[in-house]
Amino acid sequence: MSDDTARLYIDLMKRCLTNYIYGDRELMPFSLASRGPKRWIGAALGTVGLDIVSSKPFDADARDSGRDFPPTAHTMIGMKRLDNIEACMRTVLSEGIAGDFIETGVWRGGASIFMRAVLEAYGVDDRTVWVADSFRGLPAPDADRYPADAGDRHHRRERLSVSIEEVRGNFSRYGLLDDQVRFLEGWFRDTLPRAPIESLALMRLDGDMYESTMDALTCLYPKLSRGGYVIVDDYGAIGACRKAVEDFRAERGIEDEIVEIDWAGAYWRRSA
Ligand SMILES: C[S@@+](CC[C@H](N)C(=O)[O-])C[C@H]1O[C@@H](n2cnc3c(N)ncnc32)[C@H](O)[C@@H]1O
């Protein structure tokens, strides 16, 4: 693929993965979406099989910065954080920084699918995209071991639970499910310590909690090549995630500059 074609393909992938294409709308059972007289209309529609309505219009600004919770898009991270993945990948590929790519916390798979798409665009066939998730949502907080997670309620959010079959299916829809994609199914604390990964050029952490962020950093950072990137999706958005990053960096004496991507995401490049 020429460089121009690669850029066009990557741009189209971003628009599809964030669902800019259709501008999805939140769909809810009518009875949840409305009260009063409209509820009766909803019930009537239900009898003819039209029991869902759109409750929120598509908000391009929110989608751009990954601030909404998309009902159908394959990623919730928004355009700016997809741009950041592309920029980091282009740098490591052009500079020959060794290693694979991983996302820890994939939800519907969109950001990981995007990594595989970038490899496809640049004809890279000797690197793997690792896809790590429980595929059943977040763990309940273990406040004794990780006090920063006390009271965390992410594990109660059913919409964060997406099965491995659905994620595989999403890769497949883009024609990107092949042997350059490998799945690590289970809690990070169980899968990451024994993952058969030799080296990484980029690790993208999107597990929200202190435990999930710390487990990924502890297990994967030693495998990150010099010149590789650590991207933390929730550094600016979730205090517990930020604290895990700060604790890890302080413990290891890491002073590489943390660069803000948007209101939530940040990254640093490993210098040593
Ligand atoms: C915010 S979502 C990820 C969003 C995704 N990166 C995207 O592109 O839209 C968080 C994901 O992390 C997973 N997760 C969080 N902590 C985990 C843990 N300790 N072990 C396994 N999976 C975890 C959840 O199952 C969920 O799929």
The ligand as a Gaussian input file, in Angstrom:
#p B3LYP/6-31G(d) Opt

LIG

0 1
 C      -12.791000       1.260000      29.616000
 S      -12.858000      -0.341000      28.965000
 C      -11.653000      -0.303000      27.660000
 C      -12.019000       0.566000      26.473000
 C      -11.304000       0.191000      25.191000
 N       -9.878000       0.297000      25.293000
 C      -11.794000       0.933000      23.982000
 O      -11.026000       1.047000      23.011000
 O      -12.939000       1.363000      23.941000
 C      -12.049000      -1.261000      30.242000
 C      -11.836000      -2.737000      29.935000
 O      -10.849000      -3.225000      30.831000
 C      -11.166000      -4.541000      31.240000
 N      -10.479000      -4.751000      32.539000
 C      -10.285000      -3.808000      33.498000
 N       -9.552000      -4.308000      34.508000
 C       -9.263000      -5.584000      34.179000
 C       -8.500000      -6.614000      34.834000
 N       -7.896000      -6.402000      36.025000
 N       -8.373000      -7.798000      34.217000
 C       -8.955000      -8.018000      33.008000
 N       -9.698000      -7.083000      32.344000
 C       -9.846000      -5.873000      32.926000
 C      -12.682000      -4.565000      31.261000
 O      -13.185000      -5.871000      31.075000
 C      -13.048000      -3.627000      30.089000
 O      -13.231000      -4.358000      28.896000

